């Protein structure tokens, strides 16, 4: 289930998916380093402390499936369990890689059924917040949670209704503001092509992992 070790490994999988400036050729090395830091044994689950793991046991993220413009990225956890997320690289109007969208399921019984980490460049104006709209609908505003060497993270929750909007939609628009040009905005297109199939595969992977 959604225990501490799973949460930690999911967080590092998301953080190490790649640099927001699209240095995708370095993803494998970054992922291995990040995953190594979060490997732990049963005692670590109780304390929240990593006990380390032999380098040979560290798993690197891999693409389990491609669904339209989405990738199902997974990493092997303890007990041969998989931790997966839906991933898409976001580009601006000129085709430049700018940000990343990483979506994962959440436990039942709460308002949000899925969570997502949107990783933007370090040069993002954090006080301007991030905006997300589907097919030209009303935007929702999300704050940034923190920044790291990877980029700046906006951690958002999605209700069942919002996930359904993703299923039915064609394109979501992500708007960020560059710190160097606070009066300008950068519009990023999040394709929803293949989202339904990818999300279903994500849920199936989660179901298998929980058995």
C-alpha positions in Angstrom: 0.0 0.0 0.0 0.9 3.7 0.2 3.6 3.4 2.9 6.5 5.5 3.7 9.1 3.8 1.5 6.7 3.9 -1.5 6.1 7.6 -1.0 9.8 8.3 -0.8 10.6 6.3 -3.9 7.8 7.9 -5.8 9.1 11.3 -4.9 12.6 10.6 -6.1 11.3 8.9 -9.3 9.5 12.1 -10.0 12.4 14.3 -9.1 14.8 12.4 -11.1 12.7 12.0 -14.3 14.9 14.6 -15.9 16.0 18.2 -15.7 13.3 20.7 -16.5 15.5 22.3 -19.1 15.2 19.0 -21.0 18.7 17.6 -20.5 17.1 14.2 -21.1 20.3 12.5 -22.0 21.3 12.7 -18.3 18.1 11.1 -16.9 19.4 7.6 -16.3 22.3 8.8 -14.2 20.3 11.2 -12.2 17.6 8.7 -11.6 20.1 6.1 -10.4 21.6 8.5 -7.9 18.2 9.7 -6.6 16.8 6.2 -6.3 19.9 5.0 -4.4 19.4 7.7 -1.7 15.9 6.3 -1.0 16.5 2.6 -0.8 15.8 1.3 2.7 14.9 -1.8 4.6 11.9 -2.5 6.9 13.5 -0.7 9.8 13.8 2.4 7.7 10.0 2.3 7.0 9.4 2.9 10.7 12.0 5.6 11.2 12.0 7.4 7.9 15.8 6.9 7.7 17.6 5.4 4.7 19.8 2.4 5.6 21.5 2.4 2.2 21.7 -0.4 -0.4 24.4 -1.9 -2.5 24.8 -0.1 -5.8 24.1 -3.3 -7.7 20.6 -3.3 -6.2 19.6 0.2 -7.3 17.0 0.2 -10.0 16.8 2.8 -12.8 13.5 4.1 -14.1 12.4 2.6 -17.3 9.5 3.2 -19.8 7.0 0.4 -19.4 4.6 1.7 -22.0 3.9 4.6 -24.3 0.3 5.9 -24.7 0.0 8.7 -27.2 2.1 11.6 -25.9 2.4 10.0 -22.4 5.0 7.6 -21.1 4.4 5.2 -18.2 7.6 5.3 -16.3 8.4 2.8 -13.5 11.1 1.8 -11.1 11.5 -1.5 -9.3 11.0 -1.3 -5.6 11.6 -3.8 -2.9 9.9 -7.2 -3.4 9.9 -6.7 -7.2 7.1 -4.2 -6.8 6.8 -1.4 -9.4 6.2 2.2 -8.7 5.0 4.0 -11.7 3.9 7.5 -12.9 2.6 9.1 -16.1 5.2 11.4 -17.6 5.2 14.1 -20.3 7.8 16.6 -21.4 6.3 20.1 -22.0 7.5 22.4 -24.7 6.9 26.0 -25.5 5.7 27.4 -28.8 9.1 27.2 -30.4 9.5 23.5 -29.4 11.9 24.1 -26.6 11.7 21.7 -23.7 10.8 23.6 -20.7 9.0 21.6 -18.0 7.8 18.1 -17.0 4.4 16.8 -15.8 4.5 13.7 -13.6 1.2 12.2 -12.5 0.6 9.4 -9.9 -2.5 7.8 -8.2 -3.4 8.6 -4.6 -5.1 6.4 -2.0 -8.9 6.2 -1.9 -10.9 8.2 0.6 -9.7 11.7 0.0 -10.6 14.6 -2.2 -7.8 14.2 -4.7 -7.6 10.9 -6.6 -4.4 11.7 -8.3 -1.4 13.9 -7.7 1.0 15.6 -10.0 4.4 17.2 -9.8 5.0 19.9 -12.4 8.7 20.7 -12.7 9.6 24.1 -14.1 13.0 25.8 -14.6 14.8 27.4 -11.7 14.3 30.8 -13.3 10.6 30.6 -12.7 8.9 33.5 -10.8 7.5 31.6 -7.9 5.3 34.4 -6.6 3.3 34.3 -9.9 2.2 30.7 -9.2 1.4 28.2 -11.9 -1.8 28.1 -13.9 -3.5 25.0 -15.5 -6.5 25.0 -17.8 -8.0 22.3 -20.0 -9.2 23.1 -23.5 -9.5 26.8 -22.9 -11.5 26.3 -19.7 -11.2 28.3 -16.5 -7.6 28.2 -15.1 -6.8 26.9 -11.6 -3.9 28.5 -9.8 -1.3 26.4 -7.9 1.6 27.5 -5.7 5.1 26.2 -6.0 6.2 24.0 -3.1 10.0 24.0 -3.4 13.0 24.2 -5.7 15.9 21.9 -6.0 18.8 21.4 -8.5 16.2 19.7 -10.8 13.9 22.7 -10.9 10.9 24.2 -9.1 8.1 21.9 -8.1 4.4 22.7 -8.1 2.6 19.8 -6.3 -1.0 19.6 -7.3 -4.0 17.4 -6.5 -6.6 16.4 -9.0 -10.2 15.4 -8.2 -12.1 12.6 -10.0 -13.9 15.3 -11.9 -10.6 16.9 -13.0 -9.2 13.6 -14.1 -12.3 13.0 -16.1 -11.7 16.4 -17.8 -8.3 15.2 -18.7 -9.8 12.0 -20.1 -12.2 14.0 -22.3 -9.9 16.8 -23.2 -7.5 17.4 -26.1 -5.0 19.8 -24.6 -4.2 21.4 -21.3 -2.4 24.7 -21.0 0.2 25.2 -18.4 1.2 28.9 -17.8 4.4 29.9 -16.0 6.1 33.3 -15.6 9.9 33.7 -16.0 11.6 35.6 -13.2 13.7 37.6 -15.7 10.5 38.8 -17.4 7.8 39.1 -14.8 5.4 40.8 -17.2 5.5 38.0 -19.6 4.1 34.4 -19.6 5.3 31.2 -21.1 2.5 29.0 -22.4 3.2 25.2 -22.4 1.0 22.7 -24.1 0.2 19.5 -22.3 -1.2 17.0 -24.8 -4.0 14.8 -23.5 -3.7 12.3 -26.4 -3.4 8.9 -24.9 -4.1 10.1 -21.4 -7.1 7.7 -20.8 -5.1 4.6 -21.8 -2.1 5.7 -19.9 -4.0 6.5 -16.8 -5.8 3.2 -16.9 -2.5 1.4 -17.2 -1.2 3.4 -14.3 -4.1 2.4 -12.1 -3.7 -1.3 -13.2 0.0 -1.1 -12.2 -1.0 0.4 -8.8 -3.5 -2.4 -8.3 -1.0 -5.1 -9.1 1.6 -3.5 -6.8 -0.9 -3.4 -3.8 -1.7 -7.2 -4.1 
